[in-house]
Amino acid sequence: MNNSAQNDKYVFNFNFDEYLDIETYKQRGGFSALESALKEEQDNVIKKIKQSGLKGRGGAAFPSGIKLEMVNRAEGAEKYIICNADEGEPGTFKDRFIMTHIPYQLLEGITIAAYAAGAEKGFLYIRHEYPKPRKRMEQAIKELEEAGYLGKNILGSNFSLELQIFSGAGSYLCGEETALLASIEGKKGRPQIKPPFPTQSGYKGFPTLIHNVETLTNIPKIIEKGPEWYTSLGTDDSHGTKLISLSGDVKNRGLYEVPFGTSFHEIIYEYGGGPLEGHTVKAVNIGGASGVLVPPDRLHVSLEYGTCAEEEITIGSGAVFVLDERRDILDNVHNRVRFFLHESCGKCTPCREGLRQANILLERFRNAEASYNDLEKLERYTRVMQDASFCGLGQAAGNSLKTSFHYYRDEYISKIRNEEPAEVIA
Amino acid sequence: MTSKINVQDKSLLPTLLKKQKDSPFNFLSEDDVNSIAKELKLSRSRVYSTASFYSEISLSPRGKHIIRVCCNAPCENAGKEAIREAITKELGIEIDETTEDKLFTLESVNCLGACFMSPAMRIDDEIYGNLTPEETVKILNTYKKEHVDE
């Protein structure tokens, strides 16, 4: 894995052989951002984050400074901050590495964001599948409280932050912010209608700032080195760097910190060392289970919010999963559909029933028993799921299906047995 | 917005997880649900509604060690099915089954965030990656041995 040196071109500077301790973090300038932020007006801190152009790294890419300002400006007797560490997007493991290797940078980011938003209580919502990162964060929170970087009157200021860890219980949907709130409130992790947005009415009805682990870990560096430094990284369209979780059929799987503007081709061939010996790239799944399938001839596209939006590539959480020529696209798509079928909360019909039908139809294709009618149905159900689902889960569940119809249609056609209309699906 | 949430609600999910952890069979019985409902002053249906929603909470008895094999695409492509078969062959259990000696339950899980070392599985709080069927059997044996040594 790369980026081991403390390099000014990176925000995270992972050294995967090192599990940072608090003293080393301090020696490298840790907590200097917190110290200076606490001496500034909240609005100044917000201004710097807005100037940096930082966007939410969990998948939605909402401008972080604006979200921060919304919570700061919202009326509420109390305000909360929640760090979303429910990293459930299949193929994503960046937040796991942040929590195990650089937990202090994350906690410093949470504290600065909480100060700017005016939140004095908060949660770190960690998925149940991460017992070790959870223990590491518990320990780090304790250390920071003892050293005066967390808890009451941080560094002698008037600002206090009480931060608790909250464990998830195995639900992908709880990564969605309103479902996450429901989960902390002891309910089923089902999404709620927006508005009101959590920035207005979140935990217990109070204004709540919810940010992803990677987003918050950027903040100390933006404050320490300044927004101009941050905007000098990446491109004019997208500032900073992105953590890429690279998996699948490549030589060097792993986590990479990549400046915006890098092409997906470079990510796979330079960072990842290319496909395995004697094999070729057939498809690349970008953005995890909720992402798209991209054929090799489109990998020249660069990792940038604007460009990717134009090219209909979902950056999402930054998961890049490579499939070589041995892989069956329908197997892959079916795996995704089974995943969403399991994780769907069942609240809305398009998602619940659409996925159930897609599962039945894909089984038919994989058994080479499908008809043209089945393909037409699968495409129609996918459209309905994407257009009419209540939350992002159902909408995104159609992404790999839709792109597979477009780029890998032959694979469906080759599995069609006859042209008779299929029987009514039970 | 007025909030109907009462103070105890925050502790429902942690209480469920803790109670399950304390159970020798890694699950919540009807009695557990009743006592949690009483303790937190919630209706039993509320407690059931939450308990039944989450994958990590079981309402039927499980083994001492829970093996979770990742079934997502990166692990599936890397040979998860061979790992699952090796476990089934070694322990005689399929997904969602428990061995007769109540030592192991086999489950499938949606992504352990270990795709950089797929295929991966989790046994209790440990994650094992870059698995081969042979390696998997060796790992299972260390858990069996630990049990014999107790």
Contacts between the chains, C-beta under 8 A, distances in Angstrom:
chain1	res1	chain2	res2	distance
A	87	B	113	5.7
A	88	B	110	7.4
A	88	B	111	6.6
A	89	B	111	7.6
A	90	B	72	4.1
A	90	B	73	6.3
A	90	B	74	7.1
A	90	B	110	6.7
A	90	B	111	4.1
A	90	B	115	7.5
A	91	B	72	7.4
A	91	B	73	7.1
A	91	B	74	5.6
A	91	B	111	7.3
A	91	B	115	5.2
A	92	B	111	7.8
A	92	B	113	6.6
A	92	B	115	7.8
A	93	B	113	4.3
A	93	B	114	6.6
A	93	B	115	6.0
A	93	B	116	6.0
A	95	B	113	7.7
A	96	B	113	4.7
A	127	B	113	7.8
A	128	B	17	7.7
A	128	B	56	4.6
A	129	B	109	6.7
A	129	B	111	7.4
A	129	B	112	5.3
A	129	B	113	6.4
A	129	B	122	7.0
A	130	B	113	6.6
A	131	B	125	4.0
A	132	B	125	6.9
A	132	B	127	7.5
A	166	B	13	7.7
A	166	B	14	7.2
A	167	B	13	7.6
A	167	B	14	6.8
A	167	B	17	6.2
A	168	B	54	7.8
A	168	B	56	7.9
A	169	B	13	5.9
A	169	B	16	7.2
A	169	B	17	6.0
A	169	B	54	3.6
A	169	B	55	7.3
A	169	B	56	4.4
A	169	B	57	5.6
A	170	B	54	5.2
A	170	B	55	3.4
A	170	B	56	3.5
A	170	B	57	7.6
A	170	B	109	7.6
A	171	B	53	6.9
A	171	B	54	5.4
A	171	B	55	6.5
A	172	B	110	6.2
A	183	B	13	6.4
A	184	B	10	6.4
A	184	B	13	7.5
A	185	B	5	5.1
A	185	B	9	5.0
A	185	B	10	6.7
A	186	B	5	7.9
A	186	B	8	7.8
A	186	B	9	3.9
A	186	B	10	6.4
A	186	B	11	7.2
A	186	B	12	3.0
A	186	B	13	5.7
A	186	B	42	7.8
A	186	B	50	6.0
A	187	B	9	7.6
A	187	B	49	7.7
A	187	B	50	6.2
A	188	B	49	5.9
A	188	B	50	5.9
A	188	B	53	4.0
A	189	B	53	6.4
A	189	B	54	7.3
A	196	B	1	6.3
A	201	B	1	4.6
A	204	B	3	5.2
A	204	B	5	5.6
A	205	B	1	4.7
A	205	B	2	6.9
A	205	B	3	3.7
A	205	B	5	7.7
A	245	B	115	6.7
A	245	B	116	7.2
A	246	B	116	7.6
A	247	B	74	4.4
A	247	B	115	3.8
A	247	B	116	6.0
A	247	B	118	6.4
A	248	B	74	5.7
A	248	B	77	6.4
A	248	B	115	7.9
A	249	B	77	7.1
A	253	B	115	7.3
A	253	B	116	4.7
A	253	B	117	7.6
A	253	B	118	7.9
A	254	B	116	4.9
A	255	B	116	6.7
A	285	B	73	7.1
A	289	B	72	7.1
A	289	B	73	7.1
A	319	B	115	7.9
A	321	B	73	6.5
A	321	B	74	5.6
A	321	B	115	7.3
A	323	B	77	6.8
A	327	B	77	6.1
A	331	B	76	7.6
A	332	B	73	5.7
A	332	B	77	7.6
A	335	B	71	7.8
A	335	B	72	6.8
A	335	B	73	4.6
A	335	B	76	5.5
A	336	B	73	6.6
A	338	B	71	7.8
A	339	B	72	6.2
A	339	B	73	7.9
A	339	B	110	5.7
A	342	B	55	8.0
A	342	B	110	6.3
A	343	B	110	6.5
A	345	B	53	7.6
